[in-house]
C-alpha cells in the first residue's frame, strides 16, 4: 500500500460531490438556511466522510468498494432532510435519483475499464476510469440543471401526496441496485460470446425504461395538480354564481319596493292619523320581514367577496358566529383565483370543524390585510376539539384525512 493506492482509493469516493450538487437543484427554493451556510456544512460533512473512509482503509488495508458508499446514504439523507422544508418522501426520491445518476456513472466507470484494460478486473481502480466517471457526473449536472430545477423542482413544490412519492422511490432504487450489481467481474470475458452486446443492450433498455417512468410520473403529477386547480376554480365560480343570483334577487326586490313605496307611505300615514300604533308596529314588522337583508360587501374583489358571502351564509344557516375582516387591494401580486383557493381551503376547514363541534362555542374569525407591498397576512381562528397530529417538515395532519395531500 503506497500513497498512489491511497489516492486512487479516495478518488473513487469523489463521485458523492457532484451527486450532492444534483440534490440541491430541485430544492434551492426550499432551503432552510442560506446557500453559503449550507455549502460550508456540506464541505464539513464531506471532510468528515473522507476521514472516516481513509481510517477504515488504513485499518483494514483493503478496498471495500461500494460497501462504504451505501451506508453513507441514510446519513446523508438525514442531513439533507434537515436542511429542506419539503416532504421526507420527496427528499428521498431526489436523493435516490442522484443515486441513480451515480449508478449510471458506475457503468461508465466499468466501460472505460473494459475498453482500456481488457484483461483487468472490476475491483481494480484505474485513474482513467475514475476521471471518466467524474467527468460524466459533472457534465450530467450541467445538462440536468434546467430539467431538475423546472420539472423535479415543480413536483416537490406542488405535489404533496406522501403515498405516491413513496411508490415512486421504487423506480430509481431498482435501477441503482440493478446497475451496481449487474457488472462484469472479469473484463476479458466480456469480449467473448457476445457478452458485451448483451450487457449494453440490457443497460440501454433499463435506462430508457427508467427515463420513460420519470416522464410518466411527471405527467401524472402535473395532470393531478392541474385537475385539482380546475376543481377549485369551478368551486369559486359556483360561489360567484350563487352570489350573483342573490344580488339579482336583491335588485329585483329593490325595484319592487320602489314601485310600491307610495302605497306603503300611504298606509303608514293613515295608521298614524288614526293613532293605531299597535297595527302600525305589526305592519312595519311584517314589511321589514318581507325585505331580504342586503348583500354584504367585504372587499373590492368580486371573487373574494363572493367566497366570503357564501361562507357567511353557511355559517348563519348552521348558527356559527362569523366575523370576516378582509382588505384585498385592487392591485396586488397575488391573483384573486390563487387567493380564493387558499382562503377557501382555510374557511372550509374551519366550517367543517365548527359544524361537528360539541364542547365549545362555534365561531370563525378571519382577518386579512396587506402589511407591506410584497406581504399579505391571513389569520383565521376557530375552535378545535380533536387531537393535533404533528407531521414532519413543520406541517400538521388534518383530522379528516389519513395522509397529507394537496390542499
C-alpha positions in Angstrom: 0.0 0.0 0.0 1.6 3.3 -1.1 0.5 6.9 -1.5 -0.8 6.3 -5.1 -3.0 3.5 -4.0 -4.5 5.6 -1.2 -5.1 8.4 -3.7 -6.9 6.1 -6.1 -9.0 4.7 -3.4 -10.1 8.1 -2.0 -10.7 9.3 -5.6 -13.4 6.7 -6.1 -15.5 8.5 -3.4 -15.3 11.9 -5.1 -18.5 11.0 -7.0 -20.6 11.9 -3.9 -19.7 15.6 -4.5 -21.5 16.0 -7.9 -24.3 13.8 -6.7 -24.8 16.1 -3.7 -24.8 19.1 -6.0 -27.5 17.5 -8.1 -29.7 17.0 -5.0 -29.6 20.8 -4.4 -31.0 21.7 -7.8 -34.7 20.9 -7.2 -34.8 22.3 -3.6 -32.9 25.6 -4.0 -36.2 27.4 -3.2 -36.9 25.2 -0.2 -33.7 25.6 1.8 -34.0 26.5 5.5 -30.7 28.3 5.6 -28.7 30.5 3.1 -26.9 28.6 0.4 -23.5 29.8 1.5 -24.0 28.4 5.0 -25.3 25.1 3.5 -22.2 24.8 1.3 -20.0 25.2 4.3 -21.9 22.4 6.1 -21.7 20.1 3.1 -18.0 20.7 2.9 -17.5 19.8 6.5 -19.6 16.7 6.1 -17.5 15.6 3.1 -14.3 16.2 5.0 -15.5 14.0 7.9 -16.7 11.4 5.5 -13.3 11.2 3.7 -11.5 11.0 7.0 -13.7 8.0 8.1 -13.1 6.3 4.7 -9.4 6.9 5.0 -9.2 5.5 8.5 -11.2 2.4 7.5 -8.8 1.8 4.6 -5.7 2.1 6.9 -7.2 -0.3 9.4 -8.5 -3.0 7.1 -5.8 -2.4 4.4 -8.1 -3.3 1.5 -10.6 -1.7 -0.8 -14.2 -2.3 0.3 -15.6 -0.9 -2.9 -19.2 0.3 -2.6 -19.5 -1.2 0.9 -18.7 2.3 2.4 -20.9 4.1 -0.1 -24.3 2.7 0.7 -24.1 3.0 4.5 -23.5 6.7 4.0 -26.8 7.2 2.1 -29.0 7.2 5.2 -26.7 9.6 7.0 -26.6 12.0 4.0 -30.4 11.7 3.7 -30.9 12.7 7.3 -28.7 15.7 6.9 -30.4 16.6 3.6 -33.9 16.4 5.1 -32.9 18.6 7.9 -31.9 21.4 5.5 -35.1 21.4 3.4 -38.7 22.1 4.1 -40.2 19.5 1.7 -41.7 16.1 2.4 -39.3 13.4 3.5 -40.6 11.1 0.8 -39.9 13.8 -1.8 -36.4 14.3 -0.4 -35.8 10.5 -0.6 -37.0 10.5 -4.2 -34.5 13.3 -5.1 -31.6 11.5 -3.3 -32.4 8.2 -5.0 -32.5 10.0 -8.3 -29.0 11.2 -7.5 -28.0 7.6 -6.6 -29.5 6.5 -9.9 -27.2 9.1 -11.7 -24.3 7.7 -9.7 -25.1 4.2 -10.7 -25.1 5.3 -14.3 -21.7 6.8 -13.8 -20.6 3.4 -12.4 -21.5 1.8 -15.7 -19.3 4.5 -17.4 -16.5 3.6 -14.9 -16.7 -0.1 -15.8 -17.0 0.6 -19.5 -13.8 2.7 -19.5 -12.0 -0.1 -17.7 -13.2 -2.7 -20.2 -12.0 -0.6 -23.2 -8.6 0.4 -21.8 -7.8 -2.7 -19.8 -9.3 -5.8 -21.5 -7.5 -8.1 -19.0 -8.4 -6.1 -16.0 -10.8 -6.8 -13.1 -13.8 -4.8 -11.8 -12.2 -4.4 -8.3 -9.1 -2.7 -9.7 -9.1 1.1 -9.6 -7.9 2.8 -12.8 -7.3 6.5 -12.8 -8.7 6.8 -16.3 -12.0 5.2 -15.2 -12.2 7.5 -12.2 -11.7 10.6 -14.3 -14.3 9.3 -16.9 -16.8 8.8 -14.1 -16.3 12.2 -12.6 -16.4 14.0 -16.0 -19.7 12.1 -16.7 -21.2 13.3 -13.4 -20.1 16.9 -13.9 -21.5 17.0 -17.4 -24.7 15.4 -16.2 -25.1 18.0 -13.5 -24.7 20.7 -16.2 -27.2 19.1 -18.6 -29.7 18.2 -15.9 -29.7 21.5 -14.0 -32.6 23.0 -16.0 -34.8 19.9 -16.0 -34.2 19.3 -12.3 -35.0 22.9 -11.4 -38.0 23.2 -13.7 -39.7 19.8 -13.6 -38.5 18.0 -10.5 -38.5 21.3 -8.6 -42.1 21.9 -9.6 -43.1 18.4 -8.4 -41.6 18.8 -4.9 -43.3 22.3 -4.6 -46.8 21.4 -5.8 -47.3 17.7 -5.3 -47.8 16.6 -1.6 -49.1 13.0 -1.7 -46.9 11.0 0.6 -48.1 7.6 -0.6 -47.4 8.3 -4.3 -43.9 9.7 -3.5 -43.1 6.6 -1.6 -44.2 4.4 -4.5 -42.2 6.5 -6.9 -39.0 5.9 -4.9 -39.1 2.2 -6.1 -38.0 3.2 -9.6 -34.6 4.9 -9.0 -33.9 2.4 -6.2 -34.4 -0.6 -8.6 -32.2 1.0 -11.3 -29.5 1.8 -8.8 -29.4 -1.8 -7.4 -29.5 -3.3 -10.9 -26.7 -1.1 -12.2 -24.3 -1.7 -9.3 -24.9 -5.4 -9.1 -25.0 -6.4 -12.7 -21.4 -5.7 -13.5 -18.7 -7.6 -15.5 -16.4 -9.2 -12.9 -13.7 -10.2 -15.5 -13.3 -7.7 -18.3 -11.8 -10.3 -20.7 -14.9 -12.5 -20.5 -16.9 -9.6 -21.9 -15.1 -9.9 -25.3 -16.4 -13.5 -25.8 -19.9 -14.9 -26.6 -21.4 -11.5 -27.3 -21.4 -10.8 -23.6 -20.6 -7.1 -24.1 -23.5 -6.7 -26.6 -25.9 -8.3 -24.1 -24.6 -6.1 -21.2 -25.0 -2.8 -23.1 -28.3 -3.8 -24.6 -29.8 -4.5 -21.2 -28.3 -1.3 -19.8 -29.7 0.9 -22.5 -33.1 -0.9 -22.3 -33.2 -0.3 -18.5 -32.1 3.3 -18.9 -34.8 4.0 -21.5 -37.4 2.4 -19.2 -36.4 4.5 -16.2 -36.5 7.7 -18.2 -40.0 6.9 -19.5 -41.1 6.2 -15.9 -39.8 9.6 -14.9 -41.7 11.3 -17.8 -44.8 9.4 -16.9 -44.5 10.3 -13.2 -44.2 14.0 -14.0 -47.2 13.9 -16.4 -49.3 12.2 -13.8 -48.5 14.6 -11.1 -48.9 17.6 -13.3 -52.3 16.5 -14.5 -53.4 15.7 -11.0 -52.4 19.1 -9.7 -54.0 20.9 -12.7 -57.2 18.9 -12.1 -57.3 20.0 -8.5 -56.7 23.6 -9.5 -59.6 23.4 -12.1 -61.9 21.9 -9.4 -61.0 24.8 -7.1 -61.7 27.3 -9.8 -65.0 25.7 -10.6 -65.9 25.8 -6.9 -65.1 29.6 -6.8 -67.2 30.2 -10.0 -70.1 28.3 -8.4 -69.9 30.5 -5.4 -69.8 33.6 -7.5 -72.8 32.4 -9.5 -74.7 32.0 -6.2 -73.8 35.5 -5.1 -74.8 36.9 -8.5 -78.2 35.2 -8.1 -78.6 36.7 -4.6 -77.6 40.1 -5.9 -80.1 39.8 -8.8 -82.8 38.8 -6.4 -82.0 41.8 -4.2 -82.0 44.2 -7.1 -85.4 42.9 -8.2 -86.8 43.3 -4.7 -85.4 46.8 -4.5 -87.2 47.7 -7.8 -90.5 46.3 -6.4 -90.1 48.2 -3.2 -89.5 51.5 -5.2 -92.6 50.8 -7.2 -94.8 50.1 -4.1 -93.2 52.7 -1.9 -96.0 55.3 -2.4 -98.6 52.7 -1.3 -96.6 51.9 1.8 -96.2 55.5 2.7 -100.0 56.0 2.3 -100.7 53.1 4.6 -98.3 54.2 7.3 -99.6 57.8 7.1 -103.2 56.6 7.5 -102.3 54.4 10.5 -100.5 57.4 12.1 -103.5 59.6 11.5 -105.7 57.0 13.2 -103.1 56.7 16.1 -103.3 53.0 15.7 -99.8 52.4 16.9 -100.2 48.6 17.5 -101.3 48.0 14.0 -98.5 50.3 12.7 -95.9 48.3 14.6 -97.2 45.0 13.3 -97.3 46.3 9.8 -93.8 47.6 9.9 -92.5 44.3 11.4 -94.2 42.4 8.5 -92.8 44.9 6.0 -89.3 44.5 7.4 -89.5 40.7 7.3 -90.5 40.8 3.7 -87.3 42.6 2.8 -84.2 40.4 2.3 -81.0 41.5 4.0 -78.7 43.4 1.6 -75.7 41.6 0.3 -72.5 42.4 2.3 -69.5 43.9 0.6 -66.4 42.7 2.3 -63.8 43.8 -0.2 -63.3 45.2 -3.7 -62.6 41.9 -5.4 -65.8 40.2 -6.6 -64.4 36.7 -6.4 -63.2 37.1 -2.8 -66.4 38.9 -1.8 -68.5 36.0 -3.3 -66.5 33.4 -1.4 -66.9 35.3 1.9 -70.6 35.8 1.3 -71.0 32.1 0.6 -69.4 31.0 3.9 -71.2 33.8 5.8 -74.5 32.3 4.5 -73.4 28.8 5.5 -72.4 30.0 9.0 -75.8 31.7 9.5 -77.6 28.6 8.5 -75.7 26.4 11.0 -75.7 29.0 13.8 -72.0 29.8 13.6 -70.8 33.2 14.6 -68.8 34.6 11.6 -66.6 37.7 11.6 -64.8 38.5 8.4 -62.4 41.5 8.0 -60.7 41.3 4.7 -58.8 44.1 2.9 -57.8 42.9 -0.6 -56.2 45.7 -2.6 -57.2 46.2 -6.2 -53.6 46.0 -7.5 -51.8 43.0 -5.9 -49.2 40.5 -7.0 -51.4 37.5 -6.0 -54.3 36.8 -8.3 -57.8 36.6 -6.9 -58.1 33.0 -8.0 -55.0 31.8 -6.1 -56.0 33.9 -3.1 -59.5 32.4 -3.2 -58.0 28.8 -3.3 -56.0 29.5 -0.2 -58.9 31.3 1.6 -61.4 28.8 0.5 -59.4 25.9 2.0 -59.0 27.7 5.3 -62.7 28.6 5.6 -63.8 25.2 4.5 -61.6 23.5 7.2 -62.9 26.0 9.8 -66.5 25.5 8.8 -66.3 21.7 8.7 -64.8 21.7 12.2 -67.4 24.0 13.6 -70.4 22.0 12.4 -69.1 18.9 14.2 -68.2 20.9 17.4 -69.8 19.7 20.6 -67.8 21.2 23.5 -67.1 24.8 22.6 -68.9 27.9 21.1 -69.0 27.9 17.3 -67.3 30.8 15.7 -65.0 31.7 12.8 -62.9 34.9 12.9 -60.9 35.9 9.8 -58.6 38.8 9.4 -56.7 39.5 6.2 -54.7 42.6 5.2 -51.7 43.8 3.3 -48.9 44.7 5.7 -46.2 45.6 3.1 -46.0 46.0 -0.7 -45.0 42.3 -1.0 -46.6 40.8 2.1 -50.2 39.8 2.9 -51.2 38.3 6.2 -54.1 35.8 6.8 -55.2 34.9 10.3 -58.2 32.6 10.9 -59.4 31.4 14.3 -61.9 28.6 15.1 -62.4 26.2 18.0 -60.9 22.7 17.7 -61.5 19.7 19.9 -59.6 16.9 18.1 -56.1 15.7 18.6 -53.5 17.8 16.8 -51.2 15.5 14.9 -47.8 16.9 14.1 -46.1 15.8 10.9 -42.6 16.3 9.6 -41.5 19.4 7.8 -43.4 21.7 10.3 -46.8 20.6 9.0 -50.0 19.1 10.6 -52.2 16.2 9.6 -55.9 17.1 9.3 -58.2 15.1 11.5 -60.4 14.2 8.5 -57.5 12.7 6.4 -55.1 9.9 6.9 -52.4 11.3 4.6 -51.0 14.7 3.7 -52.5 15.5 0.3 -52.8 18.5 -1.9 -54.7 21.4 -0.5 
